[in-house]
Structures are given as C-alpha cells and as structure tokens.
Amino acid sequence: MSQRPSRTAGRRSTVTRPVAVLAVLALLVGVAGCTGSRAGGRLWHGGRLFLATGNTTGVYYQLGGGFADIVTRNLPGYEARAEPTGASGENISRVASGDMDVAFSLADTAADAATGKGAFQGRPQSIKALATVYRNYTHVIVRTAANIHSVAQMKGRRVSTGSPNSGTDVIAGRLLEAAGLDPDNDVQRLRVSLPETVKGLRGGTIDAMFFSGGLPTPGIADLMANGAGQFTFLPLDDLLNPLNAEYGAVYTVAPIPKSAYGTQDDVPTIVVANLIVVSADMPEQLAYDLTRLLFEHQDELSQVHPEGGNFQRQNASRTDPVPLHPGAERYYREN
C-alpha cells in the first residue's frame, strides 16, 4: 500500500465557497483568536479541519464530505475537508498523531484504540468521541459460481478482508476466527480497498469479500445492480455467539433488508455502531460546536446519504469505552 500523504501535502477540498476563502485569510492574518496549538504547531482556533473518512465508494466518504460542507458553511473561521482513507484503524492513528482532526471509526476498533487492545495492544490512543452515530452492516459477498455457502467454507479461497488497518479488516479477521479459520493461513487473505475488491470479484480473481458499511454502500450497490445472479450475500447470525463470547456485546445482529440491494430476501448479519472521534486535546468549544452542527444539520446529512438520519441525540453520548469529549458532553447536557 502506498504511503498516505501528510496533511501538509496538497489536498482536494470538498467545497469551494467564499467562506472557505475567508477562513484561510483569517488563519493568515492571525484572527479568530489563534492562541492554541498542538505539538505539530498547527493552530486549533481558526483554519482548516481535516476529516478522515474511508474508501471513496463507501458511506464514510459520502457522509464525511457532507459534514465537511456543513462545518465550512456554518462554523465561522473554519474550512473543513474530507479525506479518503483506509478507514477506522488508519483514521484513529492519524487523529492521535495530529495528521487528522475528526474521524469516523467502527466502535470495536475505537474501543481497542482507547484501551490499548487488538491492533493497538499496549499503545492506547489519545482519542475522545463526539457521538455514536449510525450502525455499520457487515457485508459478506461471494461469487455464486465459487459455491461458498458459509464463512467456514472460505478455507483455501481468495478472500478480501478490506483495506489494511481498517475496521473491515478487523471484523473480517474476527469472523473468520469465529468460523474456525485462521485468517492468515486458512484463506488467501487479500487486504485491498472496496473499489479493488469489487473489480476482483467481477474479474474472478477474488472469491469472497467482507465490507463493513452503512446501507446502501455505493460500491456494493453498483456491484449488485450490474451483476444480477453472479454474487450472493452470506448470512452471519450463526457467528454472533462466538463473537460476543470473545469480544463482548459490541456486536449485534440485524437484517440487511432486501430493499437495500435488491436481494430476494433479507440477510441477517453482524452490525456494529460507528463513532465520530477527535483528538483528546481538541478545544472544548470546538468539540461542542462540531457536535452541535452534527445534530442541527442532520436533515442535510440525511440528504447526502440515508444513514445520516439514522442516529439519535438521546443515544449518541453512549460511547464507552471511548471517553466522551468534554465539549460533546456539555452539548448533550445542555440539550
């Protein structure tokens, strides 16, 4: 996988608006109360905010772009930019290191990061949460011709487990283990992005895939719309008990409705919540304002993607074991 660019490299903005120009000018002339900074020397108060999202054909990327647009239009002195990434694990690492400011993450990956477990073993990350938002559905799809009817039958097959260091990669490994397989030895494990995975399934170089995303995930919708009968979803409800026994109640079961991708029936699958996380040293007022905008403009987010409307303020503060940012906590207390 190629090295990700640093935040100082040239970036694509999600919007081009007069307020964005004013934000940059404000940063240059030192207005907007530029009194705080992080270790890297970047000013917190005024300027650019970078949002870490996910693969370009996933829901994180769509909602991240929508939220960046909302922030740019409604938070004076700031221009927000959504960036494509490898998703959860990478996002958290980049927020903790200062390369990103706000990120989407699966709750299980964020929990590992906050407590120093899993891929973050012995290295707890300095992150806090703004909100629990919509749920991700685990999509497990196989080429129909591959004659795979369960995760256990993936032994010896070419299996995409998502981008390296992504939440999909984490949950795929856990599901393979729950089915009695060694993820690194019993399957030909391919750590590739969603666009590359879809291409491989269509070309016959990948037999099965995992992807954790909202409904519908654009890349998967395109795969199913243009490959009727060639690809099949696998149910995962039989793997819930071994998952919960090992990792607790972070995982639940819910159906992928047949309306999402035009399947013949609903498909029971493993679901896990998403969090929006930030650096622990983000100023309280900025965290408050970002949380406020998330809910004040939720109707706009739902127009960007339906999942933007699938979370509620009364449940959003439940982010354990990831600590809630004091600014977000103040917002929920006042509202």
C-alpha positions in Angstrom: 0.0 0.0 0.0 1.4 3.4 -0.9 2.3 5.9 1.8 -0.5 8.2 2.7 0.2 11.9 2.1 0.8 14.1 5.2 -1.7 16.8 5.9 0.8 19.4 4.6 0.6 18.0 1.1 -1.9 19.3 -1.5 -5.5 18.2 -0.8 -8.8 18.2 -2.5 -11.4 20.3 -0.9 -15.0 19.1 -0.7 -16.3 22.6 -1.4 -15.3 25.9 -2.9 -17.1 28.7 -1.2 -16.4 32.3 -0.2 -16.5 31.4 3.4 -13.6 28.9 2.8 -11.5 31.8 1.3 -12.3 33.9 4.4 -11.3 31.1 6.6 -7.8 30.8 5.0 -7.4 34.6 5.2 -8.4 34.6 8.9 -5.7 32.0 9.5 -3.0 34.0 7.7 -3.7 37.3 9.5 -4.0 35.6 12.9 -7.6 36.4 13.7 -10.2 34.1 15.2 -8.3 34.0 18.5 -5.3 32.0 17.4 -4.0 31.2 20.9 -3.8 27.4 21.0 -1.7 24.9 19.2 -0.8 21.2 19.1 2.6 19.6 19.2 3.0 19.9 15.4 2.5 23.7 15.7 -0.9 23.8 13.8 -3.3 26.3 15.2 -6.6 24.9 16.6 -8.5 28.2 16.6 -9.4 29.0 13.0 -8.1 27.5 9.8 -8.6 24.0 8.3 -10.1 20.9 9.8 -9.4 17.6 8.2 -11.9 14.7 8.3 -10.7 11.2 7.9 -13.3 9.1 6.2 -12.8 5.8 4.2 -12.9 4.3 0.8 -14.2 6.5 -1.9 -17.2 4.2 -2.7 -18.2 3.9 1.0 -20.6 5.7 3.3 -17.9 7.3 5.5 -16.6 9.2 2.5 -20.1 10.4 1.4 -21.1 11.5 4.9 -17.7 12.9 5.7 -18.0 15.2 2.6 -21.4 16.3 3.7 -20.3 17.1 7.2 -17.3 18.9 6.0 -19.6 21.1 3.8 -21.8 21.8 6.8 -18.9 22.8 9.0 -17.4 25.1 6.3 -20.7 26.9 5.8 -21.7 27.2 9.5 -18.6 27.5 11.6 -17.0 30.9 11.0 -13.3 30.9 10.6 -13.0 27.2 9.5 -12.7 25.3 6.3 -13.3 21.6 6.6 -12.0 19.0 4.1 -13.0 15.3 3.9 -10.1 12.9 3.0 -10.4 9.3 1.6 -8.5 6.8 3.8 -8.3 3.2 4.7 -10.9 3.8 7.4 -11.1 3.0 11.1 -7.7 1.9 12.2 -5.8 4.3 10.0 -8.3 7.1 10.9 -7.6 6.7 14.6 -3.9 6.6 14.2 -3.9 9.8 12.1 -6.2 11.7 14.6 -4.0 10.6 17.5 -0.8 11.7 15.7 -2.2 15.1 14.7 -2.5 14.4 10.9 -6.3 14.5 11.0 -8.8 16.3 13.3 -12.0 14.4 13.1 -12.6 10.8 12.0 -15.2 8.1 11.5 -14.5 4.7 13.1 -16.2 1.5 13.9 -16.9 1.2 17.6 -15.0 -2.0 18.1 -11.8 -0.6 16.5 -12.2 2.6 18.6 -12.6 0.6 21.7 -9.4 -1.3 21.0 -7.6 2.0 20.4 -8.9 3.7 23.6 -8.0 0.7 25.8 -4.8 -0.4 24.1 -6.0 -3.7 22.8 -6.1 -5.6 19.4 -4.0 -3.8 16.8 -3.3 -1.1 19.4 -2.0 -3.6 22.0 -0.1 -1.8 24.7 -0.5 1.5 22.8 -3.7 3.2 24.0 -4.5 6.1 21.6 -5.3 9.7 22.8 -8.8 10.0 21.4 -12.2 11.1 22.5 -15.7 10.7 21.0 -18.2 13.3 19.8 -21.0 10.9 19.1 -22.2 7.4 18.4 -23.9 7.6 15.0 -25.4 5.0 12.6 -24.6 1.3 12.5 -22.4 -0.5 10.1 -23.6 -3.7 8.5 -21.1 -6.4 7.7 -21.4 -7.3 4.0 -20.1 -10.8 3.2 -20.5 -11.5 -0.5 -19.3 -14.4 -2.6 -19.2 -15.2 -6.3 -22.1 -17.5 -6.8 -20.0 -19.7 -9.0 -17.5 -20.2 -6.2 -20.1 -22.4 -4.3 -19.3 -20.9 -0.9 -22.3 -21.1 1.5 -20.7 -20.1 4.8 -17.7 -18.3 6.2 -16.2 -21.7 7.2 -16.3 -22.8 3.5 -13.9 -20.0 2.6 -10.9 -22.2 3.5 -8.3 -22.1 0.7 -10.2 -19.3 -1.1 -9.2 -15.8 -2.2 -10.8 -13.5 0.3 -10.7 -9.7 0.5 -10.8 -8.5 4.1 -10.8 -4.8 3.3 -8.1 -2.1 3.3 -5.1 -2.6 5.6 -5.7 -1.3 9.2 -9.4 -0.8 8.5 -12.3 -1.7 10.7 -13.4 -4.1 8.0 -10.1 -5.9 8.2 -10.5 -6.2 12.0 -14.1 -7.6 11.9 -13.3 -9.9 8.9 -10.4 -11.5 10.9 -12.7 -12.0 13.9 -15.5 -13.5 11.8 -13.1 -15.9 10.1 -11.8 -17.0 13.6 -15.3 -17.4 14.9 -16.0 -19.7 12.0 -12.9 -21.8 13.0 -10.4 -20.5 10.4 -7.0 -18.9 10.8 -7.4 -15.6 8.8 -3.7 -15.6 7.8 -3.2 -19.2 6.9 -6.5 -20.9 6.1 -7.5 -18.4 3.4 -5.7 -16.4 0.8 -6.1 -13.1 2.6 -6.2 -10.0 0.3 -6.1 -6.6 2.1 -7.5 -4.4 -0.6 -9.9 -1.4 -0.9 -13.5 -1.7 -1.7 -13.1 -0.5 -5.4 -10.3 -3.0 -5.9 -12.4 -5.7 -4.2 -15.4 -5.1 -6.5 -13.1 -5.2 -9.5 -11.6 -8.5 -8.3 -15.0 -10.1 -7.8 -16.1 -9.1 -11.2 -12.9 -10.3 -12.8 -12.9 -13.6 -10.9 -9.7 -13.0 -9.1 -11.4 -12.7 -5.7 -13.9 -15.4 -4.4 -15.3 -13.7 -1.4 -15.3 -10.3 0.3 -16.0 -8.6 3.6 -17.0 -5.0 4.0 -18.4 -3.1 6.9 -20.6 -0.1 5.9 -23.9 1.7 6.0 -26.9 0.9 3.8 -26.6 1.1 1.0 -22.9 1.2 0.4 -22.5 2.8 -3.1 -19.7 0.4 -4.3 -21.7 -2.7 -3.3 -24.9 -1.3 -4.7 -23.1 -0.9 -8.1 -21.7 -4.5 -7.8 -25.2 -6.0 -7.2 -27.0 -3.8 -9.7 -24.7 -4.8 -12.5 -24.2 -8.5 -11.6 -27.6 -10.0 -11.0 -27.2 -13.6 -10.1 -23.4 -13.5 -10.1 -22.9 -12.6 -6.4 -24.6 -13.8 -3.2 -24.8 -12.4 0.3 -23.9 -14.8 3.2 -25.9 -14.7 6.5 -23.8 -14.3 9.6 -26.2 -14.6 12.5 -24.7 -18.0 13.4 -21.4 -16.3 14.3 -22.8 -13.8 16.9 -22.4 -16.1 19.9 -18.7 -16.8 19.4 -18.1 -13.1 18.7 -19.8 -12.0 21.8 -18.1 -14.6 23.9 -14.7 -13.3 22.8 -15.4 -9.5 22.4 -18.5 -8.7 24.4 -21.8 -7.1 23.3 -20.3 -4.6 20.9 -21.7 -6.8 18.1 -25.4 -7.5 17.4 -27.4 -8.9 14.6 -29.7 -7.1 12.2 -31.0 -7.7 8.7 -29.7 -6.2 5.5 -33.2 -5.5 4.1 -33.8 -6.9 0.6 -34.7 -3.3 -0.5 -31.1 -2.2 0.1 -29.5 -4.2 -2.8 -32.5 -5.9 -4.4 -31.8 -9.3 -2.9 -34.5 -11.9 -2.8 -34.7 -12.0 1.0 -33.4 -10.0 4.0 -30.0 -11.2 5.1 -29.2 -11.4 8.8 -25.7 -10.0 9.5 -23.4 -8.7 12.2 -23.7 -5.0 13.0 -21.6 -2.6 15.0 -22.0 1.1 15.7 -19.9 3.9 14.3 -18.3 6.7 16.3 -17.1 10.1 15.4 -13.7 10.6 17.2 -11.4 13.5 17.7 -8.0 14.2 19.3 -8.2 14.4 23.1 -6.6 17.8 23.0 -9.3 19.4 20.8 -10.5 22.6 22.5 -13.8 22.2 24.3 -15.6 24.9 22.4 -14.6 23.4 19.0 -15.8 19.9 20.1 -19.0 21.5 21.3 -19.6 23.3 18.0 -18.9 20.2 15.9 -21.3 18.1 17.9 -23.9 20.9 17.7 -23.6 21.1 13.9 -23.9 17.3 13.6 -27.4 17.4 15.1 -28.6 20.9 14.0 -27.9 19.9 10.4 -28.8 16.2 10.5 -31.5 16.7 7.9 -28.9 17.9 5.4 -26.7 14.8 6.3 -29.6 12.5 5.6 -29.9 14.1 2.1 -26.2 13.3 1.5 -26.9 9.6 2.5 -29.8 8.0 4.3 -27.6 6.8 7.1 -27.1 10.5 8.0 -30.6 10.4 9.6 -30.1 7.1 11.4 -28.9 8.2 14.8 -30.5 10.0 17.7 -29.2 12.6 20.1 -30.5 10.6 23.2 -28.3 7.7 22.3 -25.3 9.5 20.8 -23.5 10.1 24.1 -23.1 6.3 24.8 -19.6 5.9 23.5 -18.0 3.7 26.2 -15.2 2.6 26.5 -14.1 5.6 24.3 -14.4 8.6 26.6 -16.8 11.4 25.5 -15.1 14.7 24.8 -15.9 17.4 27.4 -17.2 19.7 24.7 -19.6 17.0 23.4 -20.6 16.1 26.9 -21.6 19.7 27.6 -23.6 19.8 24.4 -25.6 16.7 25.4 -26.1 18.0 29.0 -27.5 21.3 27.6 -29.7 19.6 25.1 
